[in-house]
Amino acid sequence: MVYAEAPRGSIADGMKDIRAGLRRSPVWWGLTMQAIKSQYRRTYLGPWWITVQQVIFVAGLSLLFGLLLNQDLKTFIPYVAIGFIAFTWMTGMLAGGATCVVDNGAAIKTAPGPLSLYPLRNFAGNTIQFAHDAVVIIIVLVIFQVPLTWTVFLVPLALAVISVNGIAIGLWLGPVVARYRDVGQIVTAITRVLFFFTPIFWGTTDVPNKQLAWLAGWNPLAYFLQLLREPLLGQTPTTAVVLGSIGFTLANCAVALVHFSRTRDRLAYWL
């Protein structure tokens, strides 16, 4: 039996697809909003239920580890709240990026249009939920009187860096999982482990175990998280955090552009 596949695409075609997807932002934002409304139909709080769950989990996590690590709760709770909500946003885009092609297989095979729409929809869905959860961050910062400094102007830059990486991960990981379905299970397992190797409730300078801090240095989420959290807490991101974020972003975008461009014409054969 002979299987036919489309030839590998070019970088130029991949960039054209991505530009076309970005131009159709009203489409993927609108479809995402409609899907969220449909998911939470006949509920009073809608997607705010996830935010309520975040509040309960952050409160429990802060109290538990605050007491275990002998931390000042006034500074520890904002630290954990920002860390956990940002981590949830990033891992949501990671997990969704892994399945964004497989989950939309029927549409990819039947509906014409740029294939970058599906990673962009994944980004939109997770970002809308993050916008809800960000209200919790604002409330925590106000309650615990965290002073705002000039570093708050770095927050939009951090959000942009995380957003770019969230889109890029879907562009290359989605096709990988479509071709090799076992990779999706591996991503799920790694995402669960990352919770413990990302400085959500601990800092790399606070833990006595240097091996744990060293492992965090190989975790891209650790750099992105600190790039966002430190300016919100009135601190300037360290040189290591800035350089690590730039390095991982450039590598992620390069892999996304090359792999998406080479595989986009083959996706329909893998679904």
N, C-alpha and C positions, 0 to 999 in steps of 0.2 A: 504494500500500500504506500502511495506517495503522498506526502503532506506538502502543501504549498504555503509559503510564507512571503510576505511582502519584503522587498529589499530594505536594507537599513536606510533610515532617513538622514538628512543632512542637518548640520547645526542651523543653517539659515531657515530651513523649514520648521525646526523646533522653535526658534525665536519668533517666527511668524505666528505660530500657533499660540505661544504665550502672549504675544501682543494682542492677538485677537481675543483671547480669553479675558485679558485685563480690560479691554474696551467694552466687554459685555458685563461689566460689574453689576448693572441693574438686574441682569438675569440671574446671576448666581446669588446675589444678596436677596433678591425677591423670592427665589425658590427656597432658599434656606429659611427665611422668615416664615414662609407658608408651611414648611415642614415642621418647624418648631411649634407653630400655632396648632397644627393638626395633632401633634404628639401630645400636647397638654390640653386638648379640648375637654371641656366640662370640668376643669379644675379651677379653683379660685386663684391660686397663686401662679399657676403656669410654670415657666422655667425658674421662677423664684424658689420653687421647692428645692432645687439643687443648691441654691444659695443658702437656704436654711440649713441644709445638710452640711454645707461647708462651715457655717458658723458653729454648729454643734461639734463637728470634728476638730476644728481649730481650737475651740475652747478646751476640749478634752485633751488634745495633744499638748497644748501650752501648759495646762495645769500639771499633767503627768510628768513631762520632761523638765518643766520648770522646777518642780520639787526634786526630781531625781538628780538634776544637774546643779541644783542650788543656785538658780538664776533669779534675778530681780524681775518679777512679772511685769513691771511697768515697761521695761524695755524688751523683755523676752516675748510677750504676746504680740506686739507689732512685728517683731522679727519673724515669728512663726507664721503669722497671718499672711504677710506678704509672700513669704517663701512658699507656703503650701498652695495658695491660690495661683501664683505664677507657675509652680510646678504642675498643677492640674491643667492649666492652659496648655503648657508645652507638651505634656504627655498625651493630652487629648488630641493635639494635632499630629503627634507621632503615631498613635494608635489608629486614628482616622486616616492618616496618610497611607498607612499600610494596606487599608482595605478600600480606599476610595475608588480604585479601578474595578476591583472584583464586585463591590456592592452596586456599581452602576453598569454592570455588564450588558444588561438588556438595552439600556439607552445608548451605550457605545456602539452596539452592533446595529442599531436601527435608526438612531437620530443623528443627522449630520451636525457638524459643529466642531469647534476647537476642543481637543481632548484635555486641555489645561483647565477647562471649566470644572472638572471633578476635584482636582486638588484645591482649586480656589473655593469651591463649595465647602470642602472640609475645613479650610481655614476660616471661612465665614461663620460656620456653625459654632466652632469652638471659640471664636472671638466674640460672638454675641453673648455666649454664656460667660465668658471672662468679663465682659462689660457689666453684666449683672453682679458678678462676684466682686468686681472692683469697688462697688458701693460699700462692701464690708471693709475693704482696706481703708477707704476714706473715713468711715465711722470709727475704726480702731485708731487711726492717726489722731482724730479729733479727741476721742475719749481719753487717750493716754498722753495727750498734749505733746506729740512729737513735733519739734520745731521745724518749720520749713525754711530751707536755705536756698542759695542760688542753685544748688545741685538739682533742684526739682525740674529745672529746665533741661536736664539730661534725660528725663523720663521718656519724653516722646521719641528720642533717639533709641533708647533701649527697647521701647515697644516696636519701633520700626525694624530693628535688628531681629527680634524674636519673630515678628510677622514674616519677614523675608525667609527666615529659616523654616518656619512652619509651612510655607508654600513650597519651598524647595524640597523638603523631605517628602511631600506627597508626589512631586513630579518624578522623583527617581525611585522611591520605595514602593509606590503603587504599582508601577510596571514590574518591579522585581517580584512582588508577591503574586501578581497575576501569572507570572511565568513559573515561579516556584512557590506553591501554596504553603509549604512547610515553613517558609520564612515568616509568615504571619504569626504562627505559633511561637516562633523564637522571639519575635518582637514583643509579644504579650508577656512572655517570661522575663525578658530583659527589663521591660517597663516596670514590673513589680519590684525587681531588685534595685532599680535606680532610685527608688524612694529612700533607701537606706544609704546610698552612696552619694546623694545630693544633699548639700548643707541646708536642709530645711529648718531643722531644730538644733543644729550644731554648726559651729564654725570651724574652718580648717585650722585656725590658730588656737582654738579652745580644747580640741580633743587631744588627749595624751598619746593616742595611737598614731604615730607618724605614717604608718602604712595606709591607714584610712584616709588621711589627708592627701597622700600621694595618689591613691586611687581616684579621689575626687578631681585631681588635676587632669585626668584623662576623660573626664565626664563633661561633654559640651554643655549640658543643662546647668551645671554648677556655674559656669562662666556667665551664661545668659541670665540666670537667676540673680546673681550678685550684681550684674550690670543694671538690673532694674531695681533691686531692693536697696542697694546702698544709697543712691540719690534720694529715694523716698525717706530714708532715715537720716538724711542730712550729711551723708558721707560721700566722699569722692571715690569713685571706683579706682582700684589700684591699677598700676601699669600692666600687671599680669592678667587681670580681668579684661582690660581693654584689648590687649594684644591677643589673648586667647579667644575672645569673642570675634574679633576681626578674622583671625586665622580659620576658625571653624566655619564662619559664615562664607568666606571665600571658597573653602574646600567644598562645602555643601552645595553652594550655587554652581560651582564648576561641574560637580558630579551630576547635579540635577539637569543642567543644560545638555551635557553630553549624552547621558543615558536616556533622558526623555526624547531627545532628538533622534536617537538611533532606534528606539523601540516603539514610538508612537504609532507607526504604520502597521505594527505587528500585533497590537493589543487585541484586536478583534479575533485573531487566530488563537489567542491564549484563553479566551473567555468561553 
